[in-house]
Amino acid sequence: MNGSRALSLWQIYENELGAFGFARYDGGNMVNPNQLLWEKGDFTAIAAMMRHSGEALVQSLGIQPPLRVLDLGCGDGTTALPLAQRGAEVVGIDIARNLVDAGNQRAAAAGLANLAFQQGDACRLEGVADHSFDLTLSVFGAMFAPKPFDVAKEMVRVTKPGGRIVMGNWIPNDPTSYVSQVLKISSAFTPPPPEGFISPMTWGVDAHVLDRFGQAGVSEEKISLRKDTFHFSSEDQSPSGLIDLFRRYYGPTMNAFEAAEKNGKAGELYDQLVDLAKAQNSSATGISISATFLRVTVHL
Ligand SMILES: C[S@@+](CC[C@H](N)C(=O)[O-])C[C@H]1O[C@@H](n2cnc3c(N)ncnc32)[C@H](O)[C@@H]1O
């Protein structure tokens, strides 16, 4: 991507950039800001509301073992566990050590010897051999890695010829894509990121997806793009309880609240997020929020 194109992307998505955290030095060592961001919170608290949709998504993949699957940006295994329960040999890779540990605990509790979680970066899958997976899946995971062209190349590299890559990505500027709206509101309360930062939300735009996989050597006719829906559901949560969870456990929203608190605007941020959750909630007693995402399927 040349400089002027990067700048125009910046301008288009600037409202959704700020909550993702930037480089920091720790005792003289560069700490991966992406890792810091996700280890700062505890995504398991949010993931608990996504289990049904994770199951449904895996169901829709038509898993037929024997099959080796990489779940990239797997969190604590919302999709990795159902994949393994269907008999696939699954490796979950995530940048956050706390989520890798949580995933391994869930796998052990479920007695799944065919599922292992390990730490790794979607931008550079060190130690992962070329063409080693039949399916590479990434549900709202790899989209958050900071170098999208490297991510596309890595996903193509580790997937077998004849295999599949499936991604789920939130869609920017789409009022039905709940999490993109949460991030948009959050970013309005955080300082702007450095020039050149590419918003994760760009993975929800057809042209960028085609461009990134195109540069990884995949032609357009091998890529299908369609909208799909994920559901956040809980009988035990209210809209304000949901935002309390995002505030305490979801890295990008935690950053937004920290910045808003410094400016005396935390109440305003909270109210906007609760209003959004109320507007999108269809349950009278708990939480049921539908969230549109871009489902990307690449046939190699
Ligand atoms: C929104 S969570 C989704 C987790 C899981 N896929 C799910 O659906 O429950 C995003 C995940 O991506 C992971 N992640 C972010 N950047 C990453 C990177 N560069 N490499 C690997 N994982 C990353 C985070 O640690 C986090 O677990």
PDBQT file of the ligand as one rigid body, heavy atoms in Angstrom, charges set to zero:
ROOT
HETATM    1  C1  LIG A 401     -12.560 -10.607  20.072  1.00  0.00    +0.000 C 
HETATM    2  S1  LIG A 401     -11.475 -11.863  20.643  1.00  0.00    +0.000 S 
HETATM    3  C2  LIG A 401     -12.119 -13.291  19.793  1.00  0.00    +0.000 C 
HETATM    4  C3  LIG A 401     -11.680 -14.592  20.405  1.00  0.00    +0.000 C 
HETATM    5  C4  LIG A 401     -12.306 -15.872  19.818  1.00  0.00    +0.000 C 
HETATM    6  N1  LIG A 401     -12.007 -16.048  18.416  1.00  0.00    +0.000 N 
HETATM    7  C5  LIG A 401     -13.783 -15.901  20.047  1.00  0.00    +0.000 C 
HETATM    8  O1  LIG A 401     -14.543 -15.812  19.071  1.00  0.00    +0.000 OA
HETATM    9  O2  LIG A 401     -14.197 -16.025  21.208  1.00  0.00    +0.000 OA
HETATM   10  C6  LIG A 401     -10.006 -11.458  19.720  1.00  0.00    +0.000 C 
HETATM   11  C7  LIG A 401      -8.890 -12.435  19.964  1.00  0.00    +0.000 C 
HETATM   12  O3  LIG A 401      -7.825 -12.195  19.029  1.00  0.00    +0.000 OA
HETATM   13  C8  LIG A 401      -6.601 -12.336  19.716  1.00  0.00    +0.000 C 
HETATM   14  N2  LIG A 401      -5.560 -11.619  18.981  1.00  0.00    +0.000 N 
HETATM   15  C9  LIG A 401      -5.461 -10.279  18.804  1.00  0.00    +0.000 A 
HETATM   16  N3  LIG A 401      -4.359  -9.994  18.079  1.00  0.00    +0.000 NA
HETATM   17  C10 LIG A 401      -3.769 -11.183  17.777  1.00  0.00    +0.000 A 
HETATM   18  C11 LIG A 401      -2.588 -11.536  17.058  1.00  0.00    +0.000 A 
HETATM   19  N4  LIG A 401      -1.785 -10.618  16.530  1.00  0.00    +0.000 N 
HETATM   20  N5  LIG A 401      -2.278 -12.842  16.936  1.00  0.00    +0.000 NA
HETATM   21  C12 LIG A 401      -3.060 -13.793  17.530  1.00  0.00    +0.000 A 
HETATM   22  N6  LIG A 401      -4.168 -13.505  18.231  1.00  0.00    +0.000 NA
HETATM   23  C13 LIG A 401      -4.523 -12.222  18.358  1.00  0.00    +0.000 A 
HETATM   24  C14 LIG A 401      -6.900 -11.761  21.091  1.00  0.00    +0.000 C 
HETATM   25  O4  LIG A 401      -5.969 -12.126  22.060  1.00  0.00    +0.000 OA
HETATM   26  C15 LIG A 401      -8.295 -12.314  21.354  1.00  0.00    +0.000 C 
HETATM   27  O5  LIG A 401      -8.266 -13.572  21.945  1.00  0.00    +0.000 OA
ENDROOT
TORSDOF 0
